[in-house]
Amino acid sequence: MTVEREAVMQVLAEVAHPGGGDLVSRDLIRALVIDGGAVRFVIEAATPDEARALGAAQAEAEAKLKALAGVTSVQAVMTAHGPAAKPAPPSLKIGQHPTPQQGGPQRISGIDRIIAIASGKGGVGKSTVASNLAVALARQGRRVGLLDADIYGPSQPKMMGVSKRPASPDGKIIEPLVAHGVTMMSIGLMLKEDEAVVWRGPMIMGALQQLLGQVAWGNLDILIIDLPPGTGDIQLTLCQRTHLTGALVVSTPQDVALLDARKALDMFSKLKTPVLGLIENMSTFCCPNCGHVTPIFGHGGVALEAAKLDLPFLGELPLALDVRVAGDSGTPIAATDSPLAAPYMALAQRLIAGGMA
């Protein structure tokens, strides 16, 4: 007597699954073979744990089928797919194209003021000023963030002495690092030390948008943004998409640097971003051996330019070996008790007194 497939499946449908339903409705029956009165099939569980829980159901299925008319033998095999695949850890990709934004420049939640540190050309010490000013403001009791927006040449991880890769538990929000009392973020922390960023403009703009909007900055009194030199995509994107308190322009005193600084000032004017003041960096050099002061790059050029343009002149910063050594070692000079920290502390106090920080 040949056993009908429908009869076998009807019996298996009477075997309850411990999680609800039955073996048939849960679609666990595989490779059903009926050879005369011999019945063979596989119960395919999703996981080893489910297979163990189905032990009693397997025994019940075998017993009920043996009682079915015409069945001479029953062979049931339990299998499982294996352990459930662990979800891949969230992966945050930096450098996507920017998303559309309506309504003009937007504020960043939790941040009171945003100041961009800019320069018309490279090599004037803008990043050194940014890191030391951030630390000096933190030492004045301000809650300070520092964003390294120089995507092609990030230097703040080195200057601030951090190298740990920021975490992103959900693959969306980045947890920034803290160094010398400053909350900081740089794309340099997301890359290998010697890895170059070879991106076109839209990816650069998208990266800046992510570093501003997808970082858990928390509540800050001020966010310092270290811009790349020049007047390119980063500056344009920042001014058009983010509500800035204003910009500080750093220059050395010589005419060549001032020529490019004027271009940066013109850019901010066209983008309707307030310029809060000018800073003269590498104003003088004091010989560490004899104490003689030398204006290597000239002196006073930035102050004269500020007066001509009716902009605040915020101070002179010296060219000093110890400032360079401190930056290279990952401890900005403003984080120390060196006399060379004093000009940066004075700059920070000036910004606070003027309501800019």
Secondary structure, 3 states (H helix, E strand, C coil): CCCCHHHHHHHHCCCECCCCCECCCCCCEEEEEEECCEEEEEEEECCHHHHHHCHHHHHHHHHHHHCCCCCCEEEEEEEECCCCCCCCCCCCCCCCCCCCCCCCCECCCCEEEEEEEECCCCCCCHHHHHHHHHHHHHHCCCCEEEEECCCCCCCHHHHHCCCCCCECCCCCCEECEEECCEEEEEHHHHCCCCCCCCCCHHHHHHHHHHHHHCECCCCEEEEEEECCCCCCHHHHHHHHHECCCEEEEEECCCHHHHHHHHHHHHHHHHCCCCEEEEEECCCCEECCCCCCEECCCCCCHHHHHHHHHCCCEEEECCECHHHHHHHHHCCCHHHCCCHHHHHHHHHHHHHHHCCCC
